[in-house]
Amino acid sequence: MATYRAAYVLPEADSNGVGVLLTTQEQSTLTDDELMVVARQVAATNDVDGEVFIGDWTD
């Protein structure tokens, strides 16, 4: 398993799933602002709703 800095949306409160990853491990070195731009583009393209967070993600 790899842990890296990523942008993601948390799962819904009544869900038993995991969040939605919006950025890749290769993008983990981007600044917060750059990660948010990429994340928002991916979210819009894939109809993902919810607040975007930046933090550690484990695959």
N, C-alpha and C positions, 0 to 999 in steps of 0.2 A: 504494500500500500504506500502511496505517495501522499504527502501533505504539502500543500502550497497555497500561496495567497491568491484569492480569486474573488470574483463578484458572483453573487447568487441571490436567489429569492428563497426565503424560508418556506417550508411546507405549511399548508393551511392547518389551523389549530385542530380541526376534526379529522385530519388525514393521518394515516399511519406510514406515509411515505417519507422520502427525504426531500430536501430542497431542490431547486432547479439551478444547475450550474450554467452560468452565462458566459464565462471566459475559460480559456484553456491554460494549462500549465505553462505553455510557452509565453503566455501574456502576463505571467505573474510578476515580471520585473517592471511592468508599466507603472506609471504614477497612479494615484487614486483617481485623479481626474480622467486620465486616459482609460483606466479600467471601467469607469462609469460610462464613458461614451460608448465603448464597445458593448458593455452590458445592456445599455438601453437600446442600442441598435438590434442586438440579438433578441432581446425581449419583445420589441415591436415586431420584428420579422416573424417570431414564433408565437405571437399572441399570449405572452406570459405576463400575468398581472401580479402586482405585489411590490412591496418595498425592496429595493436592491441594497444588499449589504456587501461589504468588503471584509474579508477575514480569511482564516485558515479553512481550507477544504481538503478533505481526505478522500481519495478514490478508493 
